[in-house]
Amino acid sequence: MTTNTKSINLALQGGGAHGAFTWGVLDRVLEDGRLWIDAISGTSAGAMNAVVVADGLMRNGCEGARESLHRFWSEVSRAARFGPIQRAPIDMFMGNWSLDCSPGYIFLDFLTRVASPYELNPWKLNPLQDVLDKVVDFDLVRSCNKTKVFVSATNVETGRVKVFDRRGLTSDMVMASACLPHMFQAVEIDGVPYWDGGFMGNPVLFPFYDATDCRDVMIVQINPIERKGAPKTARDIMNRVNEITFNSSLLKELRSMDFVRRLVEQGKLDTKHYKQVNVHIVEAQNHLSQLGASSKMNSEWAFLRHLFEIGRGAADEWLDEHFDDIGERSTVDLREMFQGIGAVHQG
């Protein structure tokens, strides 16, 4: 394997089963071996990928991380194999990965609109936590000296983001990061209830500033930022609202990065105290944007492997095109991304 020649911070978005795309990206980066992962920030499925990587790195370096990721996603699929939420026969025949026609999914969707998880699941059952505890040794994660890990959740009482670092990390904290409030009871940590971290950070980037000297952040983006046209159906409207909500905090942080960069370039900020961050994004929106939101609950092995291959391909293409840019420049033009945002409409 190639020796590490550059370092990078990884920011991993959440997105349910679509986190298998991130698995593919991570697998290709770890296989390549030229990048040292200085720190990882993850939310929801991104948080799970993050702790699985830390666990694997401690077991057997990059190859250990690849093996742990494969095992984790295999166990996720195995746990859901006989569950009530499965693709409808027509979708299987048509090659559609969504669950929109699944009787189990439709029934669950209806239940969560009329009853809370406190009524539907008073025993707090969550097979995903069983998978996480089976695959990840959190003692290894807490002692990990290979990379820094940050997991974000949303404080239900204050609405603020809470960042847990690896030194005290538990599976409950990771599950708090993935706690969708209409499906699961809030996860309590030290008496404080938490929901999914995506509401306030998907994922958070600010921990990188003080925790590492690395100036490069690679965001593995799952949720589409832009979609053309207005959604027309009730389901599509709700799906787009969720995408906008779970991208808003990331966009705010990216805009702040661009603002700081401008001030540094204008000589208005001291470079001893403020550093310019190079931003990179690995995504495959041409593939992921075609998948319905319900497919985020599809844990079929064939679908997870499909997403894995898309992720590997996206990472491979990115490394070929931009590896030399790491440490030198951003490969995302934030000013172009935010052009027009905040402008006052005249008329």
C-alpha positions in Angstrom: 0.0 0.0 0.0 1.2 3.5 -0.8 2.6 5.5 2.2 0.6 8.5 3.5 1.8 11.6 1.8 -1.0 14.1 2.7 -3.5 14.6 5.5 -7.2 15.4 5.3 -10.2 15.9 7.6 -13.3 14.0 6.7 -16.8 15.3 7.1 -19.5 12.6 6.7 -23.1 13.4 6.2 -26.0 11.3 7.4 -28.6 9.8 5.2 -29.7 6.3 6.4 -28.9 3.5 4.1 -27.4 6.0 1.7 -24.5 6.0 4.1 -23.3 3.0 2.1 -22.2 5.6 -0.5 -19.9 7.0 2.1 -18.7 3.4 2.9 -17.6 3.2 -0.8 -15.8 6.6 -0.6 -14.0 5.6 2.6 -13.1 2.2 1.2 -11.4 3.8 -1.9 -9.6 6.4 0.2 -8.3 3.8 2.6 -7.3 1.5 -0.2 -5.4 4.3 -2.0 -3.3 4.9 1.1 -1.9 8.3 0.2 -4.2 10.2 2.6 -3.8 10.3 6.3 -7.2 10.9 8.0 -6.4 13.5 10.6 -10.0 13.8 12.0 -13.5 12.6 11.1 -16.7 14.5 11.9 -19.9 12.5 11.3 -23.6 12.7 11.8 -26.1 9.9 11.9 -25.0 7.3 9.4 -21.8 9.4 9.0 -21.2 9.0 12.7 -21.5 5.3 12.4 -19.1 5.2 9.5 -16.7 7.3 11.6 -16.6 5.1 14.7 -16.4 1.9 12.5 -13.3 3.4 10.8 -11.7 4.3 14.1 -12.4 0.8 15.4 -10.8 -0.8 12.3 -7.8 1.5 12.2 -6.9 0.4 15.7 -7.3 -3.3 14.8 -5.3 -3.3 11.6 -4.7 0.1 10.1 -6.4 1.0 6.8 -7.1 -2.7 5.9 -8.7 -3.2 9.3 -10.9 -0.1 8.7 -12.0 -1.5 5.3 -12.8 -4.8 6.9 -14.8 -3.2 9.7 -16.8 -1.1 7.3 -17.7 -4.2 5.2 -18.7 -6.1 8.3 -20.8 -3.3 9.7 -22.8 -2.8 6.5 -23.2 -6.5 6.1 -24.6 -6.8 9.6 -27.0 -3.8 8.8 -28.3 -5.7 5.8 -28.6 -9.0 7.7 -30.5 -7.4 10.6 -33.1 -6.0 8.2 -33.4 -9.0 6.0 -36.6 -10.4 7.6 -38.0 -7.0 8.8 -41.5 -5.8 7.8 -40.1 -3.0 5.5 -39.2 -4.6 2.2 -39.5 -3.5 -1.4 -42.7 -4.3 -3.2 -42.6 -7.0 -5.9 -43.4 -4.4 -8.6 -40.4 -2.3 -7.5 -38.1 -5.4 -7.6 -39.3 -6.2 -11.1 -38.8 -2.6 -12.3 -35.4 -2.3 -10.6 -36.7 0.6 -8.4 -34.8 0.9 -5.1 -37.5 3.0 -3.3 -40.0 1.7 -0.8 -42.8 4.0 -1.8 -45.0 0.9 -2.7 -43.9 -1.2 0.2 -46.9 -2.0 2.4 -44.7 -2.2 5.5 -43.2 1.2 4.7 -46.5 2.8 4.0 -48.0 1.5 7.2 -45.0 2.7 9.3 -45.2 6.1 7.6 -48.8 6.3 8.6 -48.2 5.2 12.2 -45.4 7.8 12.7 -47.8 10.6 11.6 -50.5 9.7 14.2 -48.5 8.2 17.1 -45.2 9.0 18.7 -42.3 6.6 19.3 -43.1 6.7 23.0 -46.4 5.0 22.2 -45.2 2.8 19.4 -41.9 1.6 20.9 -42.0 2.0 24.7 -39.2 -0.6 25.0 -36.8 1.6 22.9 -36.0 -1.3 20.6 -33.4 -0.4 18.0 -31.7 -3.2 16.0 -29.2 -0.8 14.6 -27.7 -0.3 18.1 -27.4 -4.0 18.4 -25.4 -4.1 15.2 -23.2 -1.2 16.3 -22.4 -2.8 19.6 -21.7 -6.1 17.8 -19.2 -4.6 15.3 -17.6 -1.7 17.2 -15.4 -2.0 20.3 -15.9 1.4 21.8 -12.9 0.9 24.1 -10.8 0.8 21.0 -12.6 3.9 19.6 -12.0 5.8 22.9 -8.3 4.9 22.8 -7.9 5.6 19.1 -4.6 7.4 18.4 -4.9 7.1 14.6 -7.5 9.7 14.0 -9.8 12.1 16.0 -13.5 11.5 15.9 -16.4 13.9 16.4 -20.1 12.9 16.6 -22.8 15.5 16.6 -26.3 15.4 18.0 -29.1 17.9 18.6 -29.9 18.9 22.2 -33.7 18.6 22.3 -34.1 21.2 25.1 -31.9 24.0 23.7 -31.9 23.2 20.0 -28.1 23.5 20.0 -25.6 21.1 18.6 -23.7 18.9 20.9 -20.3 17.4 19.8 -19.0 14.3 21.4 -15.4 13.4 20.8 -13.9 10.0 20.8 -12.4 10.2 24.4 -15.8 9.6 26.0 -17.7 8.2 23.1 -20.4 5.5 23.6 -22.8 3.7 21.4 -25.6 5.7 23.0 -24.0 8.9 21.7 -23.8 7.6 18.2 -27.4 6.5 18.4 -28.3 10.0 19.6 -26.7 11.3 16.5 -29.0 9.1 14.4 -32.2 9.6 16.4 -35.0 10.6 14.1 -37.7 12.0 16.5 -40.7 10.6 14.6 -39.2 7.1 14.8 -37.3 6.8 18.0 -37.5 8.2 21.5 -34.9 10.8 22.3 -31.6 9.3 23.5 -30.7 10.6 27.0 -27.0 11.3 27.7 -26.3 12.4 31.3 -30.0 13.2 31.7 -30.2 15.4 28.5 -32.4 14.3 25.6 -30.9 14.3 22.1 -32.2 13.9 18.6 -30.5 13.5 15.2 -27.5 15.7 14.7 -28.5 16.6 11.2 -30.9 19.3 12.4 -27.9 21.4 13.6 -24.9 20.0 11.9 -24.8 17.6 9.0 -22.0 17.3 9.7 -20.3 19.9 11.9 -17.0 21.4 10.6 -16.0 23.7 13.5 -14.2 21.0 15.6 -11.6 20.8 12.9 -10.3 24.3 13.6 -8.9 23.7 17.1 -8.4 19.9 17.0 -6.1 19.6 14.0 -3.5 21.6 12.0 -4.8 20.1 8.8 -6.3 22.7 6.4 -8.2 20.4 4.1 -11.7 19.2 4.6 -13.3 16.6 2.4 -17.1 16.6 2.7 -18.8 13.3 1.6 -22.1 14.7 0.5 -25.2 12.5 0.4 -28.1 14.9 0.5 -28.7 16.9 -2.7 -28.3 20.6 -2.1 -30.1 21.6 -5.3 -33.1 20.2 -7.1 -34.7 21.8 -10.1 -38.4 22.6 -10.0 -40.9 22.6 -7.1 -42.1 19.3 -5.8 -45.8 18.7 -6.4 -46.9 15.7 -4.3 -47.2 15.7 -0.5 -44.4 13.1 -0.2 -42.1 14.9 -2.5 -42.7 18.2 -0.7 -41.9 16.6 2.7 -38.8 15.0 1.2 -37.5 18.3 -0.1 -38.2 20.1 3.2 -36.1 17.4 5.0 -33.2 17.8 2.5 -33.2 21.6 2.9 -33.4 21.2 6.7 -30.5 18.8 6.9 -28.3 20.8 4.6 -28.9 24.2 6.1 -26.4 24.0 8.9 -23.6 22.8 6.6 -24.3 25.6 4.1 -24.1 28.1 7.0 -20.7 26.8 8.0 -19.4 26.8 4.5 -20.5 30.3 4.0 -18.7 31.3 7.2 -15.6 29.7 5.9 -15.8 31.7 2.7 -16.3 34.9 4.7 -13.2 34.2 6.8 -11.2 33.4 3.7 -12.2 36.8 2.2 -11.2 38.7 5.3 -7.8 36.9 5.4 -7.2 37.6 1.7 -8.1 41.3 2.3 -5.6 41.4 5.2 -8.3 42.1 7.8 -7.6 39.0 9.9 -4.3 37.8 11.3 -3.2 34.5 9.7 -1.7 33.5 13.0 -5.1 33.2 14.5 -7.3 32.4 11.5 -6.5 29.8 8.9 -7.9 29.4 5.4 -9.5 26.0 4.9 -9.4 24.2 1.6 -12.8 22.6 1.0 -13.4 19.5 -1.1 -16.6 17.7 -1.8 -17.0 14.1 -3.0 -20.5 13.5 -4.3 -22.5 11.7 -7.0 -25.7 13.7 -7.1 -26.5 12.5 -10.6 -27.0 9.1 -9.0 -28.2 9.9 -5.5 -30.7 12.6 -6.5 -32.6 10.0 -8.5 -33.2 7.9 -5.4 -36.4 8.5 -3.4 -36.2 9.4 0.3 -37.8 6.1 1.2 -34.8 4.3 -0.2 -32.8 5.6 2.8 -34.6 2.8 4.7 -33.8 0.1 2.2 -31.1 -2.1 3.7 -31.0 -4.8 1.0 -27.5 -6.0 0.4 -27.8 -5.5 -3.3 -28.8 -1.9 -2.8 -26.0 -1.2 -0.2 -23.5 -2.7 -2.6 -24.9 -0.6 -5.4 -24.3 2.6 -3.3 -20.9 1.3 -2.3 -19.8 1.0 -5.9 -21.1 4.5 -6.7 -19.1 5.8 -3.7 -15.9 4.0 -4.8 -16.3 5.4 -8.3 -16.9 8.9 -7.1 -13.8 8.8 -4.8 -11.7 7.2 -7.5 -12.6 10.0 -9.9 -12.0 12.7 -7.3 -8.6 11.3 -6.4 -7.5 11.2 -10.0 -8.6 14.8 -10.6 -7.8 16.5 -7.4 -5.2 14.7 -5.3 -2.6 17.2 -6.2 -4.9 20.0 -5.0 -4.9 18.8 -1.4 -2.8 21.1 0.7 -2.7 23.7 -2.1 -6.2 24.9 -2.9 -10.0 24.3 -2.6 -11.6 22.3 -5.3 -15.0 23.8 -4.4 -15.7 27.4 -5.4 -17.7 28.6 -2.3 -18.2 32.0 -3.8 -19.8 30.6 -6.8 -21.9 28.3 -4.7 -23.3 31.1 -2.6 -23.5 33.7 -5.4 -26.8 35.5 -5.1 -27.6 34.1 -1.7 -28.6 37.0 0.6 -29.0 39.4 -2.3 -32.0 41.8 -2.1 -34.5 41.2 -4.8 -35.4 44.4 -6.6 -38.8 44.9 -8.0 
